[in-house]
Amino acid sequence: MAYEGGLSAPHHVVIEERKSLTVSGVEDVERFDENTIVLSTSKGPMVVAGENLHIEKLSLDGGDLKVEGDIDAVTYEDEAAGGRGGFLARLLR
């Protein structure tokens, strides 16, 4: 299936009660701790912020991630803005 920006895996995000997050189209987990998870998806870099975050399931072969915890925000970084020092660039410094 062709998507904007070329051929990529389908990407879905489901948040349930701000306690559970399921993401498909995950390519890599760059960094994680109990407050922040930084990952690469087929639609660009994503940052999950919250408290007591735990990765319950990760399958890079299938591109699936499940997170449990108190989810405060899910944001995407514009890859084109990566050189301008976006949120993701600040997190990875």
N, C-alpha and C positions, 0 to 999 in steps of 0.2 A: 504494500500500500504506500503510495507517495504522499508525503506531508510537506508543508511549507519548509523550505530549507533543505529539501532532499528526502532521501529514503530514511525513515526512522520508525522505531517501534511505537505502537499506540501508547498514549500517555493519559492516565486517569488518576484523579485524586479524590478520595472519599474521606471525609471527616465525620466521625460519629460522636455526638455529645461533647466535642472538644476533648475527648479522652482517648480516642483511637484514630489513627491516620493510616490509610492504605494508599500506596502509590504504585502505579505500574509505569513501565518505561524507564526504570532506574538503570543507569549504566555504571555508576560507581558511587561509593560513599567516601567523600574526601576527608571528613572529620566529624567526630561526634563526641558529645559529653552529655551530662544530664540536663543542660540548658539549650544546646544548639546542635542541630544535625545539618551538615552541609553535604549536598549530593549533586551529582550530575544526572540529568534526565534527558530523554530524547527531545525535549523541548527547551533545554537550557539548564543552567545552574539553578538549584532550589535551596532555600534555607528554611528550616523548621525551627521555630523558637518556642520555648516553654519552660516548664519545670518538671523534674523527675522523669525526663524522657528516657525510654528504654527501647531499643530495637528488639522487637519480639520475633521478627522473621525477616531474613534477607536472602534473596535468591537472585544473584546477578545473572545466572544463566537464564532465568525466566523474567528478570527485570522487575521483581516484586519486592516491596518493602512494607513492613507493618511496624508502626510505632505506637507505644502506649505511654500515657503520661498526661500532663496538663498542657494542652496545646494552646499557645497564645497567638502565633502567627505563622503563616506559610507565605513566603515571598519568592519571586523569581528574579534573577539578575538578567539584565540585557547583556548578552555576550558582546555586543558591539560597544557597550559602555565599559567593558571590563578594563580597558586601558585607562579609563578616567577615574579609577579608584572608587567603584561602587561598594555596596555593603559587603559583598562576598570578598572583594579584594582587601577590605579592612579586616575581615575576620581571619583571613589566611596570612596576614602579616606576622 
